[in-house]
Amino acid sequence: MNIELYDLLTLDNDIKYIVASIIEHNKIKYYFLCEEKDPKKSMFCYLEDSKLVKVDDEKLIHLLSLKIAKELFSK
């Protein structure tokens, strides 16, 4: 599975998500997904065996959020 920035993905819950950012951490690509109809609802995921897995680790979510912020401010 090849996921690119701004792709529109429909997950198992039949909700459409937009790939808002892609961050690499410890050689793993993490995808920041926002619901298409409600962008305030978001999540981080990564690919495992061609399936997206939601990140639940709060420390990792915080770290990935900081990396996104750093990337945005450096532009």
C-alpha positions in Angstrom: 0.0 0.0 0.0 1.4 3.4 -1.0 0.0 6.3 1.0 0.7 9.9 -0.1 0.1 13.3 1.5 -3.5 14.5 1.0 -4.8 11.0 0.0 -8.4 10.3 0.9 -8.7 6.9 2.8 -11.8 5.1 3.9 -11.1 3.0 7.0 -13.0 0.0 8.3 -15.4 2.3 10.2 -16.5 3.7 6.8 -15.3 7.1 7.7 -13.2 9.0 5.2 -9.8 10.5 6.4 -7.4 12.8 4.7 -3.7 12.2 5.1 -2.7 15.6 6.6 0.9 14.8 7.3 3.5 12.1 7.1 6.2 11.9 9.8 9.1 9.5 10.1 10.2 8.4 13.5 12.6 5.5 14.3 12.4 4.5 10.7 8.6 4.1 10.8 6.3 6.3 8.7 3.4 7.7 10.7 0.4 9.1 9.0 -1.6 11.9 10.6 -5.2 11.4 9.5 -8.1 13.9 9.9 -11.7 13.0 9.3 -12.9 14.5 6.1 -16.2 15.9 7.5 -14.8 16.8 11.0 -11.0 17.7 10.8 -10.9 18.2 14.6 -11.2 14.4 14.8 -7.7 13.0 14.0 -5.4 10.1 14.7 -1.9 8.8 14.0 -1.4 5.5 12.2 1.3 3.4 10.7 1.4 0.6 8.2 1.8 -3.0 9.4 1.3 -5.8 6.9 -0.4 -3.4 4.5 -3.0 -2.4 7.2 -3.2 0.9 9.0 -2.7 0.5 12.8 -3.9 3.3 15.1 -1.3 4.7 17.5 -2.7 4.7 21.1 0.5 5.5 23.0 0.0 9.1 24.4 3.8 9.8 24.7 4.3 8.8 21.0 1.3 10.9 19.9 2.7 13.9 21.8 6.2 13.4 20.2 4.7 13.0 16.7 2.6 16.1 17.2 5.7 18.1 18.2 7.5 16.8 15.1 4.6 18.0 12.9 4.7 21.4 14.6 8.5 21.7 14.1 8.1 20.8 10.4 5.4 23.4 9.9 7.3 26.2 11.6 10.5 25.5 9.7 8.7 26.2 6.3 
